[in-house]
């Protein structure tokens, strides 16, 4: 004579198993040091903006100063260079900060 089959799992048991699997997957993903493509693209954008904004601000201020305060040298070129240097230092800071989190 055959043994009776085990009753199918109740709905709440299946939900609990599903939640448990998802929680394990989430914890495993958090523990992983691998960062995805989106993180890289976000960091690329952050670095780009951190260089572009001070450079463009320097250019704008330089154009205004050249129009209102004439001098022997170009304020635009000078402030473009200063803005680019400050932007690069800013980008370096952010990249160093993110690399310390690894």
VEXDREN-2710 file (C-alpha; in Angstrom, 1 decimal):
% VEXDREN-2710
k/r/px/py/pz
1/UNK/0.0/0.0/0.0
2/UNK/1.4/3.5/-0.9
3/UNK/2.0/6.1/1.7
4/UNK/-0.2/9.2/1.6
5/UNK/1.4/12.1/-0.2
6/UNK/2.4/15.1/2.0
7/UNK/-0.1/17.9/1.9
8/UNK/0.9/20.8/-0.3
9/UNK/2.5/23.7/1.6
10/UNK/0.1/26.4/2.8
11/UNK/0.1/29.8/1.2
12/UNK/1.7/31.5/4.1
13/UNK/4.6/29.0/4.1
14/UNK/5.3/29.7/0.4
15/UNK/5.2/33.4/1.0
16/UNK/7.7/33.0/3.9
17/UNK/10.1/30.9/1.7
18/UNK/9.9/33.5/-1.1
19/UNK/10.6/36.4/1.3
20/UNK/13.5/34.4/2.8
21/UNK/15.1/33.8/-0.6
22/UNK/14.7/37.5/-1.5
23/UNK/16.3/38.6/1.8
24/UNK/19.2/36.2/1.3
25/UNK/19.7/37.5/-2.2
26/UNK/19.6/41.1/-1.0
27/UNK/22.1/40.5/1.8
28/UNK/24.4/38.7/-0.7
29/UNK/24.2/41.7/-3.1
30/UNK/25.0/44.2/-0.3
31/UNK/28.0/42.2/0.8
32/UNK/29.4/42.1/-2.7
33/UNK/32.2/44.6/-3.5
34/UNK/31.3/44.6/-7.2
35/UNK/29.7/47.8/-8.3
36/UNK/27.6/47.8/-11.4
37/UNK/27.6/49.8/-14.6
38/UNK/25.2/52.4/-13.2
39/UNK/27.6/53.2/-10.4
40/UNK/30.4/53.7/-12.9
41/UNK/28.2/55.9/-15.1
42/UNK/27.1/57.9/-12.1
43/UNK/30.7/58.4/-11.0
44/UNK/31.7/59.4/-14.5
45/UNK/28.9/62.0/-14.5
46/UNK/29.9/63.3/-11.0
47/UNK/33.5/63.7/-12.1
48/UNK/32.4/65.4/-15.3
49/UNK/30.2/67.9/-13.6
50/UNK/32.7/68.6/-10.8
51/UNK/35.2/69.7/-13.5
52/UNK/32.7/71.4/-15.8
53/UNK/30.9/73.6/-13.3
54/UNK/33.9/75.4/-11.9
55/UNK/35.4/75.8/-15.4
56/UNK/32.3/77.3/-16.8
57/UNK/31.9/79.6/-13.8
58/UNK/35.4/80.8/-14.3
59/UNK/34.7/81.5/-17.9
60/UNK/31.5/83.4/-17.1
61/UNK/33.2/85.5/-14.4
62/UNK/36.2/86.1/-16.7
63/UNK/34.0/87.4/-19.6
64/UNK/32.2/89.7/-17.2
65/UNK/35.5/91.0/-15.8
66/UNK/37.0/91.5/-19.3
67/UNK/34.0/93.6/-20.2
68/UNK/33.9/95.6/-17.0
69/UNK/37.6/95.7/-15.9
70/UNK/39.9/95.9/-18.9
71/UNK/43.5/94.9/-18.2
72/UNK/46.7/93.8/-20.0
73/UNK/45.8/90.1/-19.5
74/UNK/42.7/88.1/-20.2
75/UNK/40.6/87.4/-17.2
76/UNK/38.7/84.8/-19.2
77/UNK/41.8/82.7/-19.9
78/UNK/43.1/83.1/-16.3
79/UNK/39.8/82.2/-14.6
80/UNK/39.3/79.3/-17.1
81/UNK/42.6/77.8/-16.0
82/UNK/41.8/78.4/-12.3
83/UNK/38.3/76.9/-12.7
84/UNK/39.7/73.8/-14.5
85/UNK/42.4/73.3/-11.8
86/UNK/39.8/73.6/-9.0
87/UNK/37.4/71.3/-10.9
88/UNK/40.1/68.7/-11.2
89/UNK/41.0/68.9/-7.5
90/UNK/37.3/68.6/-6.7
91/UNK/37.0/65.5/-9.0
92/UNK/40.1/64.0/-7.4
93/UNK/38.5/64.5/-4.0
94/UNK/35.3/62.6/-5.0
95/UNK/37.1/59.8/-6.6
96/UNK/39.4/59.3/-3.6
97/UNK/36.4/59.4/-1.3
98/UNK/34.5/56.8/-3.2
99/UNK/37.6/54.5/-3.5
100/UNK/38.0/54.6/0.3
101/UNK/34.5/53.0/0.6
102/UNK/35.7/49.8/-1.1
END
